Amino acid sequence: MSLLFVNGGAPGQARLRVLGGLIVDAAGPGAHGETVIDLQGDRLLPGLINAHEHLQLNALPRLSYRQRYERVGDWIADIDARRSQDPLLRANQAIPRAQRLLIGGLKNLLSGATTVVHHDPLYPSLLEPGFPVEVLRSYGWSHSLELDGAEHVRRSFQATPPEQPWIIHAAEGLDSGDEFEQLDRLGCIAANTVLVHGLALSADQQQRLMQRGACLVWCPGSNLHLFQRTPEVRPLLERGCLLLGSDSRISGGRDLLAELPLARELAGLSEAGLEALLTSQAAARLRLNDRGRLLPGLRADLLVLPRGLKLSEAQRADLRLVMVGGRMLCADPAFASAGGPGLLPVQVDGRPKSLERSLVEALQGAAISEPGLVLEPRPAEALA
């Protein structure tokens, strides 16, 4: 299918063509039967990149059992101690992992995040063609020094090719600054290192991180929920050494969009800077050379934002269209016909939308649902 977007509301985006999952030259002729979508001043953006997530942990609400934590290990221990007794935790664990991962994927899709860094194993369902978002595949990772131990962490880093990012939770609590020094002694702070959280990093440690060419993923909502603090990230931001992640809902907010007002306020980001942080800068840091910008030859990961609405003020129901690899997966009814018969009517936070058929069918058979997403009743034969 060839799609031509016209009358986009941003400079240089008046026309954009999608063909075969890629952005192609909009100046040339389209394919036979090309569909034209008139944006009427709405704005095209590259799909957002969520730099930190645990996709299987989004069917739970925020969890906390103390007013404030000092160590992330104490929070983990509090959850572990309740796994067998807490009805909420037990019920969630009983749900098949593939369904929990699906909810995590939908959470991101509906918020305009088309690429997600899943900080856990690459479970098979994440790699299936019908999963709602693209998941980072070429990377190395360890959970943390506390859970994995120094030797496992060292081996994980050494096994990761230098052209791929290597990701680890580090300095997440208020008293964990020594984790940076341990990682440094292990030889794990290099140009492909991606630390997550970094709440306890000192100014000197941040400088050394930047000098090595490494970067930090900032999850302000999660930090504030657990520790009532978040790191000072402006030096990292100025050097291009910062990424933004939502974390999962057990510590983070509703989705990536919920992080944006926090990020703007706490880091003094401009709107253009915020958009770059979630698109081109994230793609560069994660070695994703095929996305993050609206250029011919790159993946057609797109979202459409209503004319005049700032990204930092957007809610997920405001997004008029989300496309992943040229596939229109969620759209306003006005755009849905361009996606063909594969889109079915739903509601997102009370607004009519259309969602890709296979996702609707997967949700109909699932034991859990995505809050705010309502499937429209349809005759059984329509879903056959």
N, C-alpha and C positions, 0 to 999 in steps of 0.2 A: 504493500500500500504506500502510495506517495501522498504526503500531506504538505501543503503550503500554507504557512501562517503569514497573514498580511496585516498591515496597520498596527504593528506592535508599537507600544508607547515609550520605548527607550531608544536612545541614540544608537544607530547602527543595527537596530532590530526590527525595522519596518517590514522585512521579509525574511522568513527562515523556512527552509525546506527539509523535510525528514523523509528518508527513503532507506529501506532495508536496515532499520535500526540505527542509522547514522544521520548526522546533520550533513547535508550536501549543499553544493553551490546553488544559491537561490536565484542566481541570475540566468541560469540556463533553463532549457525547457523541462517541464515535468514529465513524469511517466503518463502513459495513456490512462485516463480515468482519474487523474489526480483530484484530491479533495482540497478545497480551499477553505481555510478557517479565518474569518475576519475577527481579529482581536479587538477592534474598535477602541484602541488606545490602552488596552490591558497590557501588562508587561510580562515578557518572557524572562525567566531566570534559569540558569543551570540547576539541575537537581541538587539538593543540599546533601552534604556529606556529614553523617553523624560519626564522630571519631571515637566514641566509646559507648558500648552497649553490652548487656547480657540478655540476649533476645528471649530466652526461656523464662525470664523472671519478671514479666510484665503483666501477668494476670493477678498479681498481688498488689495491695496498697502499700504506701510507705510504712516501713516498720521501724519502730524505735521503742526501747524499753527503759530508757533513762532520759533525763532532761538534756544531758549533753554527754558525748563520749570524748575521751581523751585518745583512746586507741581503737583502730578499726577492728582489731582482733577481739575486743570486748563485745562489739556489736555482732560480729559473726558468732561468737560463743553464745550470746543471748538468743540468737535465732536457732542455733544448733540444739540448745538445751530444750527448745520448745517444739521441735519438729514432730515428735511422736505424740504429744499431748494437745497441741493447739489445733482446733478443728479447721481453721483457715489454712494452716500450713499443711495439714494432712490431706485436706481436700485438693489443694493445689498439686501436691506431689502425686496424687492418684491420677491426674489428668495426663494422657499420653504426651510425651515430650514434643512430638511433632505438632500437636495442637497448641502447646504453649509457645513454641517457636513461631507458629503462624500468627498468633496474637501480637508477638513482638514485631513481626514484619509489618503487620497492618498498622500498628501504632506509628511506625516510621513512615510508611507510605502515605498515610492520611495527613502527616505533618510536612510532607514535601521532601523527606529524606529518602533519596533514591539509592544511596550507597551507605552501608553501615559497617562499622568495625565491630565485629562480634568477639568479645574477649573471653572466649571459651572454645572448646573443640568445634571443628567444622562438621557438625552433625549432617548426615546424608540429606535430610530434607531441606537444608539450607542451600544445597547445590542443585536442587531440582529446578527445571526451567520455569515452573509456575510459582516459585516463591515470590512474594510481593516486592522484594527489593534485592538489589545486588549486594552481596556480602563480600568483603575483602577476603581474597583467597591466598594471595602471595605474601606471606608474612610469617614471622616467628613470634612466639609469645610464651610467657610464664605468668602465673597468676600473681605471685608476690614472693618475696623472701620469706615471709612468715609462714605461708602455707606450703611452699614448695621446697624451701631449704636452699642453701647457697650452692651446693654442687649441682642440683637440678637446674637452677637459674643459669649458672655458668655454662653448662652443656647446651642449654636452650639457645643462649646467645651465640655460642660458637657454631652451632648447627645452622644458624640463619645466614643466608647469603647477604653480603654487605649491601647489595642493591635492593634488598627488601627491608621493610620496617620490622623492628623487634620491639614488642610492646610488653610492659609490666606495670602493675600497680606499685607505686613507690611513694614514701613519705606522705601517706594518706592521712594519718592521724596527727594530733598536736605534738606528739613527743617522738616522732619517727624520723627525724632528720638524719640520723645515723645511717638509715637505709641507703641514702645516696653515697655515703662514704664506702659502705660495704659493696655496693654495685661498682663503684670506681675501683676498689681493690681487686674485684673479680674481673676487671677489664670489660665491663658491660656498659660503659658510657662512651658511645661513639656516634658517628654521624647518622646512623640508622636507628638509634635508640629513641623510643617514644615512651616517656614516663606518663603515668596516669595519676592525676590528683595533685601530688606535689605540695600538699598543704604546708608541710613542715620544712620545705626547702628554704635555706637562708639566702640572703642576697648574694653571698659569695658562691654558694652552690648553684644558684640560677645562672650566674655569670659563667661558671665552668661548664654548665650544661650547654649554654649558647656557644661558648668557645669551641666545644667539640662538634658543633653542628647538630646537636640533638634537639628534641622539642618536648613540650609538655601538653597533655590533653587536660583541659580545664572543664570541670563539671560543677559549676557554682551551686546549682540547686541541691545536689547531693551533699556537697561540703557544708552548706548552711544547715541542712536538715540534721546531719549527724554531729557536727562539731561547732555550729554557730559561727563559723569563720570560713573564709576562702582565701587563697593566696593572692598576693599582689602580683598581678600578671602583666602590668603595663610594660616593664622592660622586655619581657618575652614577646609581647605583641609588637613592639617597635622593631624587634630584630627578626620578625617573621618566624618565631619559634613557638607559636601557640596554635593549638587546635581546640575545638569545642565539642563536647559530648554531652549527651543527655543522661548517661547511666540508665539503669533499669528503674522501674517504678518503685521498687522496694526501698530506694533511697532518693532517687531523682524525682523530677516533676512529671507532669503528664506526658510530655514529649519534647522534642528538640525545640519547637516553637516557644515552649514555656521558659526555656533558658535564655531566649534572646533579650527580653527586657532586662533581666538580671545582668547579662553580659554588657549591654549598652551602658547601664547605670554604673556598674562596678569598675569597668575598664575605660569608660569615657569614649567608647567606640562611636565613630560616625556610622551612618547607615551604609555607606559604600564600603567602609572597612569591615562591617559586620557581614555583609554579603560575600566579600572576598574571603573572609575567614572560613566561611562555610562551603566555599566552592573552589576557586582557583588555588588558594593557599593550601587548603586541606588536600586537594588532589596532588599538588607538588610534594608536600611532606610525606604523603602515603605512597608516593611513587606510582600514582595513577595517571599516566600520561594521556589516557584516552577519554578524560572527562573533566568537568569543572569549569568549562568555558563553552560559549556558543560559537564554535568554529567548525567549518567543513572538515569532515574526516573524523570528528569526535563522536562519542556515543550520544544518541538522542535521549538523554536524561534531562527532562524539562519540567518546569512548573509554570503556571500562569497565575500572576498576582493581579487582583483588580486594580484598575487605574487609580492612582493617587494613594493607594494603601502602602504604607511602609512595611517591610518584612518584619521588623521588630514589633509591629502592632498587630500582625496577622494571627488569626486563629485558624485552626485546620479547616473549618467549614468555609473560610474565606477563599481558600485555594480553588481556583476555577478548573484546573486540570493538573494532573500529575502523570507524567509519562516516564517509563523505565525502558531503556533500550529500544525506543521507538514504539513501545506498546502502551496505548492509552489505558491505564488501569483504574483511574478515578477521575471523574469529570462532572462538571455541571451539566444538567440536561441539555442546555443549548449547544454544548460541544459533543455530546454523547453520540449523536448520529454519525459523526466522523469516525468513531471507533468501531462502527459496524455493529452487527447483532450480538457481539460478545460482551456487551455491557448491559447490566440489569439494574433496575431502579432500587435505590436504598435511601436512607436518610442518615446524614452525619450531623450530629448535634442539632437536630431539628430542621436541617435544610435538605432539600431534595438533591441527590447526587446519583451518579451511576457508577457501578463497580464491576470490575471484570468478572465474567461469569464463573470461572473456575474458583475464584476466591469466595463468591457467594455460595457456591455449592459446598466448598470445604467448610464454611462456617455453619451451614445448615446441618451438617453431620457432626459438628464439634460439641464437646461437653462444656465449653466455655465460650464467651462472646467478648467482643470489644465494646467497652462502655461507650455509649453515645452513638454506636453504629446500629441502625435498625434495618433489618431486611424486610423488603416489601412482600406481603403475601402474594404468591403467584400459583396458578394452577400447576399441578404436578407435571403435566405433559409439556409445559413450557420449559421445564428444567431437565427434560429427558435428553 
